[in-house]
Structure formats: structure tokens, C-alpha cells
Amino acid sequence: MEPNILCEREEQTVLSNLFEGMSILLQDSDDTTEKDKIKQALQGMTNTTSYMILGDEKTGKTSLLRTLFQDIFEITGDMIGEICEYQWGEQEFTTPLIDGFQKKFVTSENMKGLSIIDTKGLNCVNETALMKIKNSAEKCDAVFVVLDADHVTSSRLWDVIESFPSKRMLFFLTKCDLLSLEELGKNIEKVKCYMRESDIQAPIFPVSITRDESIEGTVTLEEVRLHIRKHLIGSNPMLNKQMQNVAEARGLLVQLQESFSLRKKQYVSDAEILQKINYSMDDYVANHKKVIANLIGKLTIEINKDIDDYEKEIISKLDPYKIKERFRKKEDFQDYLNMVNDNYKTMMNDSVNRKTIEAIKGCMHDLEIVFQEAVGYFNTRENILELNDRFYGSLSKSRQTMVAETKETIVATGELYRTLSDASETLFMQIWKERKKYDASIRNRKVLSTLGGGGTLGTAGGAGAVALGMSIGGGWGVAVGILAGIGLVGIGVIVGAALINSITKTIYDPKAAEKMEEATQKCIEQFKTEVNNTRGKMIEQISVQITEIFEKELASADGCFSDFRMSVNIDEKKIPLLEQKLIEADRLLKQINAIEMTERIK
């Protein structure tokens, strides 16, 4: 069976795809006027081609609808009010009856774009209901007037339809198979006479809806469908309603393609800059992972050597005979041993900090070079997308502001790296301490700027949301990570004061040297065990802390480019999608042209 041509909607599908695609293309556009037009066009796609059927009771109205619109949906014929409208819905649903009117939503895909209104027999409704039927008929694209072929003189029906203004009507004579050809011809002439008296011009279709075979003097329902489609509503009714929107979409697409071309060139230019920056940072990270590993290795060797020396030094101080000769009181010996222990702690802390700072200064020097290169990349950046672009002007402004702020940040950060790499150890630590205060002021200034509407707030481009201000703590604030890290660096207590005090109490006994010697051997073994435990913890602590310092610094340095990187990465994903939508929109417009050409040929 051929598909029912009354549900063909090729142009409706094409138009819906076109306007939905154009809506996506304009999502990050500044042109609100065009956005509203496309929105209205999409809303217009919900408009339906509506049909209403009128006639007296038992003339076969519902049966005619059921047969005429077969394969589209199932007309139940269980109408309880005066008017029942069938429309498409995502789920089957019937509204409550209100003032004689109800809607039935059906899920058949073939029902999309159609509205079919069944009415109660005009000879069975009151004046109020009749007025509602008249008002509904005024809004329909086509009105089917149904007459029993053997009773064409329905006075109420003729009274109703003769009051209609120029309306697209089709007259149906049903039950034609019950009349002879001669009787049918006479009644058709009567209908034509009534139409002339009512000044109505409309086609008349004698039909039989109870037999499948063709009956002489009648027309098939397929012929009726062809007439409706060709002469009543047109081959492409939705396209006819959307002609102005289609014409505007054509012009819009040309302008949008030009702007998009500039946006794409801007992205390519910025992506090249980002690629160079990423390469420099990746190369820096790869090299300095080795630096960190080497530093940890050297510190481990030196810490082991220092601990060995420390162990020997402490043990050398535990000679019971010397202790007896040199210290008159146990407290004196205890203070002396704690002093030696603390001196080693200070000496080893200074050694580790000094080596760590020297390594950091070397990294600062290398980062300075990376940031100088980045400044050079931004200095050569092209401003391709114009600020007054009707579609992407705010995006261009946002991107330029974000680039300017990024450049300002990396210039300041590069200068900081230069200063630190050249500073003495004392000046290095002084700068870090002052940096913490300076960074707080920078952070507050950025927050106030954001709250006050400064920066790049209010942008509406694809990267607009990304560029709503640089990350707090960027630029000079990169120092905070290292400052916190340096505060953690330190050997810590070599062995606990409690152990030192315990040793002195155990060993010191000036009245019995032999007893002191025996106690000393036990304390030395206990001391060695504790030193070995501390050695492992110490090396692990130094390794973790130094790694954290460098990881924080690298993350902070890399964060200077985060806004620019995010902006470019967003366009990297969005531009191919928009480009495909542009191609698709152009293809759909060509398809619409083909539909229009076919319509003109017909």
C-alpha cells in the first residue's frame, strides 16, 4: 500500500533540521535579533495543517475521516462532546471535556504536522455549540462538508456554511452506492444549485466508504487526497508558511560563514601559540624531573654521610671516663649532649635548605627563559576576529582581554623568576616572605575587580565564560607554592630529646665507672637503632617535600596559561561541530531549493 500522501512532510523535516541547526550555530553569537527570528521560526514549526469535518448526524463523517486518513492514526469515534481535535503527542492522552471541547493526543509519527477536528452532527447541537464549531472552522486550513447523497437539503448545514467567508471547502456526498447513477446525478445538481445560491465555489466528491471497488459516478479517496494536497493545502504547506524565514536564513548563513571563517583563523593563530607554549612547558617539565631526581639522590648521599658523622660524634661523647672527668653534674652532661644534637640538626637543616634553594634558583632561571619565549609568542599574536563582529564581537573582545591579562601575568612572573634566580640566599628568603603579602593584595584586587564588573565580565562568546578573569594567584602569586614548600623543608630532630635525656640518665653515675661502661654499651645500641629508624624517615621526608615543592611550582607556573589554554581548547572542540553545522545548513537550504523547484514544476 502506498503511503498516505496527506502525512507526507519532507519539507517539514528539512525545515525543522535547518532551524534547529541555525539555532545551534547562533548559541554563542551576540546577534540576539537573529536568535529571536530563528526561535520564532522553530515555534512556527509547531503549526499544523488543520482539517475540520461538518455535517449532520449519521452522514458518515467519522467513517469518512477514518478512511481518508487511514495509516495516519486511529479515529475512535467515541466523541462525547461537540468538538474533538486529534493531534500528535509524545504519549496517548485525552484531555477532560471542557465546554463541549476535548483533545486527543496520539503517538503516531504520521500525525505530526496535522490537526484533525471531528464534530458532532449539526442537527444535534445547540446554538452555543454551533458558534464554537463556527469559530473553530475559521481557523482551519480545510473544511470537509459531508452530505448524505440521498438527503442533501440539510437546512441547518447550509445556514452554517453560507455564513463562512471565502474558505477552502470540499463537499462530500456519502453513501453513493445506495443510489442509482441517475438519482446521484440529480442530487449533485441540487448541491451545485445550493452552492450557487450561497455563493460557494468548491469541488464535490461523490464517494463510497463502504466498498473497496470503484463505483460508477464516484471518485476514489486517493483522488480526493491528491486534490487536497495539490489544490487545497499545497504540496509543501509548511514551506509556504516559512518562506520568509527561509529567505532570511539564506542571507544569515552567508554572513555567518564569513564571520565563522575569521573566528576559525583566530583559533588557528591562537592554537599555534598554545602549541609552542605547551611544547616549552612539557620540555621544561621533562628536564626538571631529572633535576629533581638528581637533587634527591645527592641529598640522600649527603644526608647519609651527615648522619654517619652525627652518629660517630654522639657516640664519641658517650665515653664514661671522659663524662666522669668533665661533668660534675648529670644536668651538665645532659645539656651538653642536647647542644651537640641541636647543632647537628641546625647544620643539616641549613645544608638541605641551601641545596634546595640553589636547585630552585636554577629552575627559576630556566622558567624565566620559558616565560620570555611565551611573551614573544603573545607579542606576535594576530587580532583577526574584529571587535565589532555582529556574531562574535564579544568573544573577540573577551579573547583579547584574556590574552592581554595572560601576557601581563607571564611578564610579571618572568621578572620574578629572574629576580629569584639572581638573588642571594638571604634575599631569596626575604622576597618569598614579602611575596606572600604582595600576593594577598593582588588576590584582593582581582576579587574586587570581578565584583565591580571589571575585567571581561558580561562576555557572550564561546570562550567568554572561560575568560571571565585570570586565575587568582597567577603572576607573582606563583611564588606562594614554593613559599609554603620551603617552610616544610628541614631534617627535623635527629633523635628525640627524650632519648637524649634517657641516655644521660642511664649513663651518668660518677660513683661507679664500671657500671657506666656497661650502661653505655646498651645506650649506644639503642641509639644506633633509633638513628637508623630516623635515617629512613628523614630521607623519605626530604624526598616527599622536595617533590611537592617542584610539583606545586610547576603546576603554578603552568597555571599562568590556564585561561588561554582553556579558551583555545574550547574552540578546538566547538569549531569542528559548528563547521559541520554550517555545511549541514547549506545542504538543507539546497534541499529546500530542490523542493521549491519541484513545486513550481508541478
C-alpha positions, 0 to 999 in steps of 0.5 A: 500500500502506498503511503498516505500522501496527506502525512507526507512532510519532507519539507517539514523535516528539512525545515525543522533540521535547518532551524534547529541547526541555525539555532545551534550555530547562533548559541554563542553569537551576540546577534540576539535579533537573529536568535529571536527570528530563528526561535520564532521560526522553530515555534512556527514549526509547531503549526499544523495543517488543520482539517475540520469535518461538518455535517449532520448526524449519521452522514458518515463523517467519522467513517469518512475521516477514518478512511481518508486518513487511514495509516495516519492514526486511529479515529475512535469515534467515541466523541462525547462532546461537540468538538474533538481535535486529534493531534500528535503527542509524545504519549496517548492522552485525552484531555477532560471535556471542557465546554463541549471541547476535548483533545486527543493526543496520539503517538503516531509519527504520521500525525505530526504536522496535522490537526484533525477536528471531528464534530458532532452532527449539526442537527444535534447541537445547540446554538452555543455549540454551533458558534464554537464549531463556527469559530473553530472552522475559521481557523482551519486550513480545510473544511470537509462538508459531508452530505448524505447523497440521498438527503442533501437539503440539510437546512441547518448545514447550509445556514452554517456554511453560507455564513463562512467567508471565502474558505477552502471547502470540499463537499462530500456526498456519502453513501453513493452506492445506495443510489442509482447513477441517475438519482446521484446525478440529480442530487449533485445538481441540487448541491451545485444549485445550493452552492450557487445560491450561497455563493460557494465555489468548491469541488464535490466528491461523490464517494463510497466508504463502504466498498473497496471497488470503484463505483460508477459516478464516484471518485476514489479517496486517493483522488480526493487526497491528491486534490487536497494536497495539490489544490487545497493545502499545497504540496509543501504547506509548511514551506509556504508558511516559512518562506520568509524565514527561509529567505532570511536564513539564506542571507544569515548563513552567508554572513555567518560563514564569513564571520565563522571563517575569521573566528576559525583563523583566530583559533588557528593563530591562537592554537599555534601559540598554545602549541609552542607554549605547551611544547616549552612547558612539557620540555621544561617539565621533562628536564626538571624531573631529572633535576629533581631526581638528581637533587634527591639522590645527592641529598640522600648521599649527603644526608647519609654521610651527615648522619654517619658523622652525627652518629660517630660524634654522639657516640664519641661523647658517650665515653664514661671516663671522659663524662666522669672527668668533665661533668660534675653534674648529670644536668651538665652532661645532659645539656651538653649532649642536647647542644651537640644534637641541636647543632647537628640538626641546625647544620643539616637543616641549613645544608638541605635548605641551601641545596634546595634553594640553589636547585630552585634558583636554577629552575627559576632561571630556566622558567624565566627563559620559558616565560620570555619565549611565551611573551614573544609568542603573545607579542606576535599574536594576530587580532583577526576576529574584529571587535565589532563582529555582529556574531562574535564581537564579544568573544573577540573582545573577551579573547583579547582581554584574556590574552592581554591579562595572560601576557601581563601575568607571564611578564610579571612572573618572568621578572620574578623568576629572574629576580629569584634566580639572581638573588642571594640566599638571604634575599631569596628568603626575604622576597618569598616572605614579602611575596606572600603579602604582595600576593594577598593584595593582588588576590584582593584586587582581582576579587574586587575587580570581578565584583565591580564588573571589571575585567571581561565580565558580561562576555557572550562568546564561546570562550567568554565564560572561560575568560571571565578573569585570570586565575587568582594567584597567577603572576607573582602569586606563583611564588606562594607554592614554593613559599609554603614548600620551603617552610616544610623543608628541614631534617627535623630532630635527629633523635628525640630529646627524650632519648637524649635525656634517657641516655644521660640518665642511664649513663651518668653515675660518677660513683661507679665507672664500671657500671657506666661502661656497661650502661653505655654499651646498651645506650649506644645500641639503642641509639644506633637503632633509633638513628637508623629508624630516623635515617629512613624517615628523614630521607623519605621526608626530604624526598616527599617535600622536595617533590611537592615543592617542584610539583606545586611550582610547576603546576603554578607556573603552568597555571599562568596559561590556564585561561588561554589554554582553556579558551583555545581548547574550547574552540578546538572542540566547538569549531569542528561541530559548528563547521559541520553545522554550517555545511549541514545548513547549506545542504538543507537550504539546497534541499529546500531549493530542490523542493521549491523547484519541484513545486513550481514544476508541478 
